[in-house]
């Protein structure tokens, strides 16, 4: 196949997925308010917008995601348009394509074992952090109950020392300490729970519903979609807080971040299985499957 024809076909297929994604985004999307603001979008367009990144690489993923966000806003305006958000979304497409390129040929069984080991490790770390902070009397009200100049960290556990060192001289020590405590306890245990839930979902759904549709790459898809989704959601939350949703600044970051993260995890977990079906269909088309390699 000629190089020019090769890239034209890739662009054409990406445009088809972009069109389908725009239709889904326009007709079947809605917002859920978070603390009085439209802070959570629910739609299924991601099933199609991710395909160019999976099939053709990060550059196609960035272009498709960026155009989906921009054109989606033009077709169905919701609130204020933020160019920085489009850049973040495009970066998410690039990250998805890069992660998939790295993971797609990895052994699924080894990935499952790695996820299980990491999840168990994080669970132990989270529980230990709770025990250590409790033993040292470190909680969100710590700075309100002691004099800063009298704090002695010599006999404290490592995690307690680290949190106090990081927050004691900040503008809002109590608020920052509360945020960091959430990250090293609830955040770590939540990450462990996420890994365990993904493994359970993978084993159950793959065996029940995806016997012949590329189920061998489900772990790779889950890591790609959920991992990149968490990065994009975190960046989006920061951008929204600093631009149009300034009311969120009055709340701790984790309060507005956690609901969006839960939605991102659940949504991308479900989408990963639909993407695996599309990927299986694509692979069975020999003429199309040739486009995933290099031009001859």
Buried (B, 14 or more C-beta within 10 A) or exposed (E): EEEEEBBEBBBEBBBEBBEBBBEBBBEEBEBEEBEEBBBBBEBBBBBBBBBBBBBBBBBBBBBBBBBBBBBBBEEEEEEEEBEBBBBBBBBBBBBBBBBBBEBBEBEBEEBBEBBEEEBEEBBEBBBBBBEBBEEBEBBBEBBEEEEEEEEEBEEBBEBBBBBBEEBBEEEEBBBBBBBBBBBBBBBBBBBBBBBBBBBEBBEEBBEEEBEEBBBBBBBBBBBBBBBBBBBBBBBBBBBBBEEBBEEBEEEBBBBBBBBBBBBBBEBBBBBBBBBBBBBBEBBEEEEBEBBBEEBE
